């Protein structure tokens, strides 16, 4: 694949007001250790890890609370020292509002670290590094939360793309991290290149981050294998496939993944975590969270995993009853509960503004203006997706309108003059289709089981009949032999009587 300095342009996209400067005026802030940490056991895509602690046990900072039990799984660690006071279902930041298993730690204020051996990469094979990584707790911190060790287990990668676009309005955690944690960021890139044996890496960053760009250019001035590519500020440039096209001019279809083309993509926060893990033996116990929106003091915080979000909101000048979006205004979701804690997936807490609230409630009929078509980066027909989702014509959505090509970026909803929450309709339709497919699969399995049961019954019936027939045949042969013997005995008896009379 040929690398070029050219910047390509993907179809569609929008240029919303970024609202980013309000949270970048001050350095990243760290709050005192919370009195309680409520840590969800599973904070990743994949299997639930196996809990290794019990209620009443004292734990140390960085200690494993739950370890991975499968390949696609990740460890969960204690963010500070203290005592486990509960292992139970608790509210978590999820659009469903459903609870999940959490470990609650009453902190002791000592912040005492567990002893961790320094990792000597030069003495470890890639297989050994892979196993160590499974227990690091590192997942995709851009929101996907896919276990990172999976992405580091490949020998097909030729190019590392660093996704530093951070295109969502309001979110600035990666921008501030690149400014303040430049060394760890570059170390994370170098480690990833080393593990995957990648000859070069490209940092893709939007041009609305001048301070981060300048800091990176200064730090990488002597580097020959890590380059920076500044791309225009357009949403959703941070989408993996959109960023690859912007930088390389390579179009990747829905059916393919970047790895199929020798490309691996990592987020800024994930790479910083890799640097901290390999250089300081530090697992994922904190993350940078942008706390912004309708607040008096928007800021970025380095928050311990498990910190109650109300502590961040309060420090930023918010109130407990505010409506909060987790993520950005385009792809985030309104939290059903705000008495939840910071997780690995939480990059932003956005206090809803009045404009967001009014658009959230004011929906009018579609006028078929096709503005949504003009901005759709996946080149779909959003208005048709809307009509068919609303009328529950799910077959047409999948066969004719490629619903599952939708990346749920929200560009269509943003430009809709009728304030229709289009993405919500698409998510609903996708969920219904998945449920139907699951029901169909369950029905197929049930039918197969029933058919096998009927076949088994018929087979057993046939086998029984054959055994009975065999027994009858055996009985018949015995009866015939017995009858012949009886006849012979009767004849012999008669002959004996005749002989006796003749005497």
C-alpha positions as CSV (number, residue, x, y, z in Angstrom):
1,X,0.0,0.0,0.0
2,X,1.5,3.3,-1.1
3,X,1.6,6.1,1.5
4,X,0.9,9.6,0.3
5,X,0.8,13.2,1.7
6,X,-2.5,13.8,-0.1
7,X,-5.6,14.3,2.0
8,X,-8.7,12.6,0.5
9,X,-12.3,13.6,1.1
10,X,-15.1,11.2,2.0
11,X,-18.7,11.7,1.0
12,X,-21.0,13.7,3.2
13,X,-20.2,14.7,6.7
14,X,-21.0,17.9,8.6
15,X,-19.2,20.7,10.3
16,X,-21.0,21.3,13.6
17,X,-19.9,23.9,16.2
18,X,-17.2,22.0,18.2
19,X,-17.7,23.7,21.6
20,X,-14.3,22.3,22.5
21,X,-12.5,25.4,23.8
22,X,-14.7,25.6,26.9
23,X,-13.1,22.4,28.4
24,X,-9.5,23.0,27.3
25,X,-8.7,26.3,29.1
26,X,-7.3,24.5,32.2
27,X,-5.0,21.5,32.7
28,X,-6.4,18.0,33.4
29,X,-7.6,17.9,37.0
30,X,-7.4,15.1,39.5
31,X,-9.9,14.9,42.4
32,X,-9.3,13.5,45.8
33,X,-9.8,9.7,46.2
34,X,-13.6,9.0,46.5
35,X,-14.8,7.5,49.7
36,X,-16.3,4.7,47.7
37,X,-15.5,3.2,44.3
38,X,-18.2,1.3,42.5
39,X,-16.4,-0.8,39.8
40,X,-18.4,-2.8,37.3
41,X,-17.0,-6.3,36.9
42,X,-17.3,-6.3,33.1
43,X,-16.3,-3.1,31.2
44,X,-15.5,-4.6,27.9
45,X,-16.8,-6.6,24.9
46,X,-16.7,-10.3,25.7
47,X,-17.0,-12.7,28.6
48,X,-17.5,-11.6,32.2
49,X,-14.2,-12.0,34.1
50,X,-14.0,-14.3,37.1
51,X,-14.2,-12.4,40.4
52,X,-11.1,-13.1,42.6
53,X,-11.9,-11.1,45.8
54,X,-14.5,-11.5,48.5
55,X,-16.5,-9.1,50.7
56,X,-14.4,-8.0,53.7
57,X,-11.1,-8.5,51.9
58,X,-8.6,-5.6,51.8
59,X,-7.4,-4.8,48.3
60,X,-4.5,-2.7,47.0
61,X,-4.3,-0.2,44.1
62,X,-3.8,-2.1,40.8
63,X,-4.8,-5.5,42.3
64,X,-6.8,-7.7,40.0
65,X,-10.5,-7.9,41.2
66,X,-11.6,-10.1,38.3
67,X,-9.5,-12.0,35.8
68,X,-10.3,-12.9,32.2
69,X,-11.7,-16.4,31.7
70,X,-11.7,-16.5,27.9
71,X,-9.7,-15.1,25.0
72,X,-12.2,-12.2,24.4
73,X,-12.3,-10.9,28.0
74,X,-10.3,-8.5,30.1
75,X,-9.2,-8.1,33.7
76,X,-10.8,-5.6,36.1
77,X,-8.5,-3.9,38.7
78,X,-8.9,-1.9,42.0
79,X,-8.4,1.8,41.4
80,X,-7.2,2.4,45.0
81,X,-6.6,0.6,48.2
82,X,-9.4,-0.2,50.6
83,X,-11.9,-2.9,51.7
84,X,-14.4,-4.7,49.5
85,X,-17.8,-4.0,51.1
86,X,-20.1,-5.4,48.5
87,X,-20.3,-7.6,45.4
88,X,-23.7,-7.1,44.0
89,X,-25.8,-5.7,41.1
90,X,-25.7,-1.9,40.8
91,X,-26.6,0.8,38.4
92,X,-24.1,1.2,35.5
93,X,-23.9,3.8,32.7
94,X,-25.8,2.0,30.0
95,X,-28.7,3.1,27.7
96,X,-30.8,0.2,28.9
97,X,-30.7,1.5,32.5
98,X,-30.3,-2.2,33.6
99,X,-28.0,-3.0,36.6
100,X,-24.9,-5.2,36.4
101,X,-22.5,-6.9,38.8
102,X,-20.2,-4.4,40.6
103,X,-17.6,-4.5,43.3
104,X,-17.8,-1.7,45.8
105,X,-14.6,-0.7,47.6
106,X,-14.5,1.6,50.7
107,X,-11.2,3.4,50.2
108,X,-8.7,3.9,53.1
109,X,-7.1,7.0,51.7
110,X,-3.6,5.3,51.6
111,X,-3.7,4.7,47.8
112,X,-1.3,1.8,48.5
113,X,-0.1,0.1,45.3
114,X,0.2,-3.7,44.9
115,X,3.8,-4.7,44.0
116,X,4.1,-5.1,40.3
117,X,7.2,-6.6,38.5
118,X,8.6,-4.4,35.8
119,X,7.9,-5.9,32.3
120,X,11.1,-6.6,30.4
121,X,9.8,-6.8,26.8
122,X,13.2,-7.8,25.4
123,X,13.1,-11.1,27.3
124,X,9.5,-12.0,26.4
125,X,8.1,-13.7,23.3
126,X,5.1,-12.2,21.6
127,X,3.1,-15.1,23.0
128,X,4.2,-14.2,26.6
129,X,3.4,-10.6,26.0
130,X,0.0,-11.5,24.7
131,X,-0.8,-13.5,27.9
132,X,0.4,-10.6,30.1
133,X,-1.7,-8.2,28.1
134,X,-4.8,-10.2,28.8
135,X,-4.4,-9.2,32.5
136,X,-3.6,-5.6,31.9
137,X,-7.3,-4.5,31.7
138,X,-6.5,-2.5,28.5
139,X,-9.5,-2.2,26.1
140,X,-10.4,0.2,23.4
141,X,-10.8,3.4,25.3
142,X,-12.4,5.3,22.4
143,X,-15.7,3.7,23.4
144,X,-15.6,0.3,21.7
145,X,-14.0,-1.4,24.7
146,X,-12.7,-4.4,22.7
147,X,-9.9,-6.2,24.5
148,X,-6.7,-4.7,23.1
149,X,-4.6,-7.9,23.4
150,X,-6.7,-9.3,20.5
151,X,-5.6,-6.5,18.2
152,X,-1.9,-7.1,19.2
153,X,-2.0,-10.7,18.1
154,X,-1.4,-10.4,14.4
155,X,1.5,-10.7,12.0
156,X,-0.3,-9.2,9.0
157,X,-0.2,-5.6,10.0
158,X,2.0,-3.2,7.9
159,X,0.6,0.2,9.0
160,X,-0.5,1.6,12.3
161,X,-3.1,4.4,12.2
162,X,-3.4,6.4,15.3
163,X,-7.0,7.8,15.6
164,X,-6.4,11.3,17.1
165,X,-9.3,12.9,15.2
166,X,-11.6,13.2,18.2
167,X,-14.3,14.6,15.8
168,X,-17.3,14.6,18.2
169,X,-18.3,18.1,19.4
170,X,-17.5,18.9,23.1
171,X,-15.1,16.0,23.6
172,X,-11.5,17.0,24.3
173,X,-10.0,14.2,26.5
174,X,-7.7,13.0,23.7
175,X,-6.6,16.5,22.8
176,X,-5.6,17.3,26.4
177,X,-4.0,13.9,26.8
178,X,-1.8,14.5,23.8
179,X,-0.8,17.9,25.2
180,X,-0.1,16.7,28.7
181,X,0.9,13.0,28.3
182,X,2.9,13.3,25.1
183,X,5.7,11.0,26.3
184,X,3.4,8.2,27.3
185,X,1.4,8.6,24.1
186,X,4.6,8.2,21.9
187,X,5.8,5.3,24.0
188,X,2.5,3.6,23.5
189,X,2.8,4.0,19.7
190,X,6.4,2.7,19.7
191,X,5.5,-0.3,21.9
192,X,2.6,-1.2,19.6
193,X,4.9,-0.9,16.5
194,X,7.4,-3.1,18.2
195,X,5.0,-5.8,19.2
196,X,3.3,-5.9,15.8
197,X,6.6,-5.4,13.9
198,X,5.2,-2.4,12.0
199,X,7.6,-0.3,10.0
200,X,5.6,3.0,10.3
201,X,2.7,4.7,12.1
202,X,0.6,7.7,11.0
203,X,-1.2,10.0,13.5
204,X,-4.4,11.3,12.0
205,X,-5.4,14.5,13.8
206,X,-8.0,17.2,13.0
207,X,-6.7,20.7,12.4
208,X,-8.7,22.1,15.3
209,X,-6.1,20.9,17.8
210,X,-3.2,23.3,17.2
211,X,-1.5,22.9,20.6
212,X,-1.5,19.1,20.5
213,X,-0.2,19.2,16.9
214,X,2.6,21.5,17.8
215,X,3.5,19.4,20.9
216,X,3.6,16.2,18.8
217,X,5.6,17.8,16.0
218,X,8.2,19.0,18.5
219,X,8.4,15.6,20.2
220,X,8.6,13.6,16.9
221,X,11.0,16.0,15.0
222,X,13.7,13.3,14.9
223,X,11.4,10.4,14.2
224,X,11.6,8.6,10.8
225,X,8.8,6.1,11.3
226,X,6.1,8.1,13.1
227,X,4.4,10.8,11.0
228,X,1.6,13.2,11.6
229,X,-1.2,13.8,9.1
230,X,-3.4,16.8,9.8
231,X,-6.9,16.4,8.4
232,X,-9.7,18.9,8.0
233,X,-12.2,19.2,10.8
234,X,-15.2,17.4,9.5
235,X,-17.5,15.0,11.3
236,X,-17.3,11.9,11.4
237,X,-13.6,11.9,10.5
238,X,-12.9,9.9,13.6
239,X,-14.9,6.9,12.3
240,X,-12.2,4.2,11.6
241,X,-13.0,3.7,7.9
242,X,-13.6,7.4,7.2
243,X,-10.2,8.3,8.8
244,X,-8.4,5.6,6.7
245,X,-9.9,7.0,3.5
246,X,-9.0,10.6,4.5
247,X,-5.4,9.6,5.1
248,X,-4.8,6.8,2.5
249,X,-7.6,7.0,0.0
250,X,-8.5,3.4,0.7
251,X,-12.2,2.5,0.7
252,X,-13.1,-0.4,3.0
253,X,-16.4,-2.1,2.5
254,X,-18.8,-3.1,5.2
255,X,-17.8,-6.8,4.9
256,X,-14.1,-6.0,5.3
257,X,-12.0,-4.8,8.2
258,X,-8.8,-2.6,8.2
259,X,-6.8,-5.6,9.3
260,X,-7.7,-7.3,5.9
261,X,-5.6,-4.5,4.3
262,X,-2.7,-4.7,6.8
263,X,-3.9,-1.8,8.8
264,X,-4.5,-1.6,12.6
265,X,-6.2,1.4,14.2
266,X,-5.6,2.5,17.8
267,X,-7.2,5.3,19.8
268,X,-5.1,7.9,21.7
269,X,-6.2,6.9,25.2
270,X,-5.6,3.2,24.4
271,X,-2.0,3.9,23.3
272,X,-1.3,5.9,26.5
273,X,-2.6,3.0,28.5
274,X,-0.2,0.7,26.7
275,X,2.7,3.0,27.4
276,X,1.8,3.2,31.1
277,X,1.4,-0.6,31.3
278,X,4.7,-1.6,29.6
279,X,6.8,1.2,31.1
280,X,5.3,1.5,34.6
281,X,3.4,-1.8,35.0
282,X,0.2,0.2,35.5
283,X,-3.1,-1.5,34.5
284,X,-6.2,0.6,33.5
285,X,-7.4,2.1,36.8
286,X,-8.2,5.6,35.5
287,X,-9.1,7.5,32.4
288,X,-9.4,11.1,31.2
289,X,-13.0,12.2,31.1
290,X,-14.3,15.5,29.5
291,X,-17.0,17.0,31.8
292,X,-18.6,19.7,29.8
293,X,-21.8,21.3,28.5
294,X,-24.2,23.3,30.6
295,X,-21.8,23.6,33.5
296,X,-20.0,26.5,35.2
297,X,-16.5,25.1,35.1
298,X,-16.1,22.6,32.2
299,X,-12.9,20.7,32.4
300,X,-11.0,17.4,31.8
301,X,-10.5,15.1,34.7
302,X,-8.2,12.1,35.2
303,X,-10.8,10.0,37.1
304,X,-10.3,6.7,38.9
305,X,-12.4,3.9,37.5
306,X,-15.4,3.6,39.8
307,X,-15.6,7.3,40.8
308,X,-19.2,8.4,41.2
309,X,-19.8,10.7,38.3
310,X,-21.7,13.2,40.5
311,X,-18.3,14.1,42.1
312,X,-17.0,15.2,38.7
313,X,-20.2,17.0,37.8
314,X,-20.3,18.8,41.2
315,X,-16.6,19.9,40.8
316,X,-17.4,21.2,37.3
317,X,-20.2,23.4,38.7
318,X,-23.2,21.2,37.9
319,X,-26.1,20.0,39.9
320,X,-27.4,16.4,40.7
321,X,-30.6,16.8,38.8
322,X,-29.1,17.7,35.4
323,X,-29.7,15.6,32.3
324,X,-26.4,14.0,31.3
325,X,-25.2,12.5,28.0
326,X,-22.4,9.9,28.1
327,X,-20.3,10.6,25.1
328,X,-20.9,13.4,22.6
329,X,-24.1,15.0,21.3
330,X,-23.9,13.0,18.0
331,X,-23.3,9.4,19.2
332,X,-23.7,9.5,22.9
333,X,-26.8,8.5,24.9
334,X,-28.7,10.1,27.7
335,X,-28.0,8.4,31.0
336,X,-31.1,6.9,32.5
337,X,-29.5,7.3,36.0
338,X,-26.8,9.8,37.1
339,X,-25.9,7.9,40.3
340,X,-23.4,5.7,38.3
341,X,-19.6,5.6,38.3
342,X,-16.8,6.2,35.8
343,X,-16.0,3.2,33.5
344,X,-13.4,2.5,30.9
345,X,-15.9,3.4,28.1
346,X,-16.7,6.9,29.6
347,X,-14.8,9.5,27.6
348,X,-17.3,12.4,28.2
349,X,-20.1,13.5,30.4
350,X,-22.1,16.2,28.7
351,X,-24.6,18.2,30.7
352,X,-27.4,18.8,28.2
353,X,-28.0,22.4,27.1
354,X,-31.5,23.9,26.5
355,X,-31.0,23.5,22.7
356,X,-30.3,19.8,23.1
357,X,-33.4,19.4,25.3
358,X,-35.7,21.2,22.9
359,X,-34.5,19.1,19.9
360,X,-34.8,16.0,22.1
361,X,-38.6,16.6,22.4
362,X,-39.7,18.5,19.3
363,X,-40.3,16.1,16.4
364,X,-42.3,16.9,13.2
365,X,-43.2,14.9,10.1
366,X,-40.6,14.1,7.4
367,X,-40.8,16.6,4.5
368,X,-38.5,14.5,2.2
369,X,-36.1,17.3,1.7
370,X,-33.2,14.8,1.3
371,X,-30.7,16.9,3.4
372,X,-30.0,13.7,5.3
373,X,-28.9,12.0,2.0
374,X,-26.4,14.8,1.3
375,X,-24.5,14.3,4.5
376,X,-24.6,10.5,5.0
377,X,-21.0,9.3,4.9
378,X,-22.1,5.8,4.3
379,X,-24.0,7.0,1.2
380,X,-27.3,5.5,2.3
381,X,-30.9,6.8,1.9
382,X,-31.7,7.9,5.5
383,X,-35.2,9.0,4.7
384,X,-36.0,5.6,3.3
385,X,-34.5,3.9,6.3
386,X,-36.7,6.1,8.5
387,X,-39.9,5.3,6.6
388,X,-39.3,1.5,6.5
389,X,-38.1,1.4,10.2
390,X,-41.2,3.3,11.2
391,X,-43.5,1.0,9.3
392,X,-41.5,-2.1,10.5
393,X,-40.7,-3.3,6.9
394,X,-37.5,-4.9,8.2
395,X,-36.9,-7.1,5.2
396,X,-36.7,-4.1,2.9
397,X,-34.3,-2.4,5.2
398,X,-31.8,-5.2,5.1
399,X,-32.2,-6.3,1.4
400,X,-32.8,-2.9,-0.4
401,X,-31.5,-0.2,1.9
402,X,-28.4,-1.7,3.7
403,X,-29.5,-0.7,7.2
404,X,-26.5,-2.4,8.7
405,X,-24.1,-0.2,6.7
406,X,-25.3,2.7,8.9
407,X,-22.5,3.8,11.3
408,X,-25.0,5.7,13.5
409,X,-22.9,8.8,13.3
410,X,-26.0,11.1,13.6
411,X,-25.3,13.4,10.7
412,X,-28.8,12.8,9.3
413,X,-30.4,13.7,12.7
414,X,-28.3,16.8,12.9
415,X,-29.4,18.3,9.6
416,X,-33.0,17.1,9.8
417,X,-35.3,20.3,9.8
418,X,-38.1,18.2,11.3
419,X,-35.9,17.3,14.3
420,X,-36.6,13.6,13.8
421,X,-34.2,11.4,15.9
422,X,-33.4,9.3,12.9
423,X,-30.6,7.3,14.5
424,X,-33.0,6.1,17.2
425,X,-35.2,4.6,14.5
426,X,-32.3,2.9,12.9
427,X,-31.1,1.5,16.3
428,X,-34.6,0.3,17.0
429,X,-34.8,-1.5,13.6
430,X,-31.4,-3.1,14.0
431,X,-32.4,-4.3,17.5
432,X,-35.7,-5.8,16.2
433,X,-34.0,-7.5,13.2
434,X,-31.3,-9.0,15.5
435,X,-34.1,-10.2,17.8
436,X,-36.0,-11.8,14.9
437,X,-32.8,-13.5,13.7
438,X,-32.1,-14.7,17.2
439,X,-35.7,-16.0,17.5
440,X,-35.4,-17.6,14.0
441,X,-32.2,-19.3,15.1
442,X,-33.8,-20.4,18.3
443,X,-36.8,-21.7,16.3
444,X,-34.4,-23.5,13.8
445,X,-32.6,-25.1,16.7
446,X,-35.9,-26.1,18.3
447,X,-37.2,-27.5,15.0
448,X,-33.9,-29.4,14.5
449,X,-34.2,-30.8,18.0
450,X,-37.9,-31.8,17.5
451,X,-37.0,-33.4,14.1
452,X,-34.2,-35.3,15.8
453,X,-36.6,-36.3,18.7
454,X,-39.1,-37.6,16.2
455,X,-36.4,-39.4,14.2
456,X,-35.1,-40.9,17.5
457,X,-38.6,-42.0,18.5
458,X,-39.2,-43.5,15.1
459,X,-35.8,-45.2,15.2
460,X,-36.4,-46.6,18.7
461,X,-39.9,-47.8,17.6
462,X,-38.4,-49.6,14.6
463,X,-35.6,-51.1,16.7
464,X,-38.2,-52.3,19.2
465,X,-40.4,-53.8,16.5
466,X,-37.3,-55.6,15.0
467,X,-36.4,-57.0,18.5
468,X,-40.0,-58.1,19.1
469,X,-40.1,-59.8,15.7
470,X,-36.8,-61.5,16.4
471,X,-38.1,-62.7,19.8
472,X,-41.3,-64.0,18.1
473,X,-39.2,-65.7,15.5
474,X,-37.1,-67.3,18.2
475,X,-40.2,-68.3,20.2
476,X,-41.8,-69.8,17.1
477,X,-38.7,-71.9,16.4
478,X,-38.7,-73.1,20.0
479,X,-42.5,-73.9,19.9
480,X,-42.0,-75.9,16.7
481,X,-39.2,-77.9,18.2
482,X,-41.2,-78.6,21.3
483,X,-44.3,-79.7,19.2
484,X,-42.1,-82.1,17.2
485,X,-40.6,-83.5,20.4
486,X,-44.1,-83.9,21.9
487,X,-45.3,-85.7,18.7
488,X,-42.3,-88.0,18.8
489,X,-42.9,-88.7,22.5
490,X,-46.6,-89.4,21.8
491,X,-45.8,-91.8,18.9
492,X,-43.1,-93.5,21.0
493,X,-45.7,-93.9,23.8
494,X,-48.3,-95.4,21.5
495,X,-45.8,-97.8,20.0
496,X,-44.8,-98.9,23.5
497,X,-48.5,-99.7,24.3
498,X,-49.0,-101.7,21.1
499,X,-45.9,-103.8,21.9
500,X,-47.1,-104.5,25.4
501,X,-50.5,-105.7,24.1
502,X,-49.0,-108.1,21.6
503,X,-47.0,-109.8,24.3
